[in-house]
Amino acid sequence: MFRNTIRMLCNPYGALGEKIVAYVIQPMLLDMVCIEMVQEVFPEAVQFFIYRNPIEVSISLRRIEEILTQIKVMINLSNVASIVRLSLEFIGEHNTEYRAWTYPIHPEFQFGFRGACFTTYYYLEAPKRGINIHGVRYEDLITYEDNIIKNIFQVCQLPDSFIEKAKAAMKKDSQVKSPISRKNVRNAL
């Protein structure tokens, strides 16, 4: 089912007129638990984890909260620690390391902080479980864009001719057509 879902989502779009070279799938925050399944079902896939300072993730999620009511409700629930643990168990992650975590910042930032810590922890543990995954620090991607993009393309065995397109994409809002576009978040704040 996982394989067929990915294939359906990545159905080639013929109107582009070019041969599809690769697919890039960007999973959500808590989808880190799927990295083992991706490796099992698509052993040739190259996996990357782009990580960021958990406090920066918390701030970003707090901004999004101004637009998405469902996130606002979740963030402001009284017992976020148990909710995060239950959510993780629901999607198949049964680790209990997260039960007693405390947050060094205001409670409104707790959900984003815990989510960032969870995904980073899971990424750091992945190679111990034999997962072939590469890490990229978000701040390095922004600061050393040319080198990082070139290195990513080398690891993925993609032609250098696409590097300029990738750099141009870095300047665009990847959420431009979603409710959480930069413009919408800026207007909400």
Secondary structure, DSSP 8 states (H G I E B T S, - for coil): -HHHHHHHHT---GGG-S----------GGGGGGHHHHHHH-TT--EEEEE--HHHHHHHHHHHHTT-HHHHHHHTSTTHHHHHHHHHHHTT----TTTT---SS-GGGHHHHHHHHHHHHHHHHGGGGT--EEEEEHHHHHHTHHHHHHHHHHHHT--GGGHHHHHHHHTS-TTTTSTT-HHHHHHH-
